């Protein structure tokens, strides 16, 4: 069964052995790596030797490992050399000579004389060295060097900032533990003649742990491709970020920490910068076979601008991460902005002068344009006046026709022979009645068109039941249809909803369309279909009448336009019904159209929304 007192020694030894190889092979050409790896190997010899002293049962073997551990006495000199390098102290060659000369003397007297160690003795924890007469001198020298190392680390910790401060904090704590344990067990207790297991080597276990953290998190030594000159970091006015391949920040210099205003170590890069700006660059770098250099410009706020250079680093073709160099170009940008502002002011002055000259020319052009516009307006007025005269002429002609008929047949009725002839009298009275009705419709429709043209047509919206409206239309129109023996067919979709519309104007349109269909149908039927289509009401009037020739389609909604004026005179049309109907449907926010074939009949239809705005 292994001696449990040997476990801490072996553990400390092998941890330091692993660290020694790790540091050395990361960059075997770097001085600080070499010194630290030798230092860590010395700690391995110390820990391994003491572990073997604990577990051996042979006094000779114990004496050999006591002798071997004597070579670890060089440790203070090595560690001091490492501390000088890492704290960037300037030491002359004589200083290094004295450091290592004292260490070599200590090794000589410890291993090859009986002044410091004089044999071995077995205790409950295993074999340990019998301390010589002058051992306290060695212990005091040993502790004094470690106090000096502690001082160097602590002083560097006090004056450092950011990541440097964290690095030296770990080193200071790491050196403190073996210093305290060594001082107690190797100096104070031996002076007091108190025997206890040596704990200094146990302290090196903690020293190894803190060194590991400092190496992995803060890079206290150069690691191959990622070697960065401290002089470069401190002299160049550049912010530096080093990321691993998972985008975690492994290194940030003081400039970047000051800029980002917090500790960024082991934080995700995208926690501080926009992902969409950099993601594509990192993806291209990752798959690139060469170490390309990418540049990007970013603006952190209104006054801060950076030019960023980005490249990757790796080991034997394996991507390790990315290096970003930040250059603050805020001053240049702000100067550019000031220059741009001045240029803009001068440009604005130049523009203002040109504008004044152009305004003068523009005024002259405006006068010419005004003159041209007045000329065009005058021509438009003349055209409107001409159209007005044409409208009045057509309207007068259309009005004159029924008046002439009424007047002529009224004169004929003054003849007693005609009055006594009942058949002839009724025929003349029928003509007078028909022409009177036609005259009334003509006047109403002319007045409606006048209101529409002037924009004074009022629409009064209310909730309207289409079923009731169609019933009213049916009652009004059926006598006319029966008189001509025309069959009226009404197809209404079930459960038609209430609609918001002008009931009076919608009724007039429907009556106009059905009256027209009956008027121009000699025999057959007129079919009225009403249905809901999405958010609209759709109504169509289909007849089997004379139809409309294709060449007349474009003018069918024109005022006073009649396809066959002879036939229209016969049936009593005004030529305004379709024109008025179209304008009324447009006023109800609807659409109107037709299809027709000569000799086969026509189909007029319109669509209006279910919900026009209600006017209370």
Helices and strands as residue ranges (DSSP letters): H 4-26, H 31-55, H 59-69, G 70-74, H 75-86, H 93-112, E 117-123, E 126-131, H 135-159, H 162-182, I 183-188, H 189-191, H 200-218, G 224-226, H 230-235, E 238-244, E 249-252, H 254-260, G 269-271, H 275-287, E 294-299, E 305-315, E 318-328, H 330-412, H 416-420, H 422-454, E 462-464, H 466-484, E 487-492, E 499-501, H 503-519, E 525-533, E 536-543, G 550-555, H 565-571, H 577-587, E 591-597, E 601-609
